[in-house]
């Protein structure tokens, strides 16, 4: 139960920051904001703060910021609001900034989560010490033990675990000298790597050491990891479109289960996964799907090219249809998640 609560809170925080990005950008550009909501459906909680109502709604599948004049009209509750504070009165460029601010906030949250992992929790990476020596493989047969630290392979100094891997993999069937340190003494063993999946292996696994980066390096690596995760997501989507990667989609229920699993493995795993999901959320919202930020950015771009706004009613209809299609997709994905969990 505690893992489920952590998962739901994590998703809620990511949604909160996404909408907060839109909210801050709109405020900075002077737009009147009627409501800032987390979730959809009936209101559970609400509070008026000046001109904006802050609310929490029953269905926690997203959220929204309701700007004055977003439908292009000036009727009803928008009638008394100065024209310059209506969303449609802004230039397409300024409206694009408001739309992009949500995904941008999620990318910044991702970079922050990765930074916290790298600089405070610690980054787990393979050490040059054997964490496991697998029985029946050459390393075990030669007398190597867990805790041995690799110094040299074939006379070449080993600084990182990958150094040893790079030397051993091409040497399947070839006698190979490995020098290790054990209780302050150097020992040299001769092993013959066996072939597995086309590469040489000796049957060892590394231990994991946790390394904390400096603040500046952690910030740099946080942004780099955000870029890496984003590229991997885009590559995966392209692969699914081209049929090279199986189309597997996980909904909020499945994501909650994954987050719960990460929470059981510790704060570092939870923070890293939170960063990855936040980056993915940003990219998903930039897809050209009606009702998402990406689709609205396309309409804004078309307006800039045409030099005149697109009929607000037609645009609203497109986004409304898109929203219902997304809800149907959500129900289908949730059903598959439930079936997967029951297996």
Protein Blocks (a to p, Z undefined) as FASTA:
>chain_A
ZZmmmmmmmmmmmmmmmmmmmmmmmmmnopacfbdcededjdfbdcdehjbccdddfblc
bccdddehklopaehjlmmpcfklpfklpcfklmmmmmmmmmmmmmmmmmmmmmmmmmmn
opcdddfbdfbdcehiaklmnopaehiacfbgghiacfbfklmmmmmmmmgoiacddddd
eehiacddddddddeehiacehiacddddddddfklmmmmmmmmmmmmmmmmmmmmmmmm
nopaccddddfklmmmmmmmmmmnojklmmmmmmmmmmmmmmmmmpccehiaklmmmmmm
mmmmnopacdfklmmmmmmmmmmmmmmmmmmmmmmmmmmmmZZ
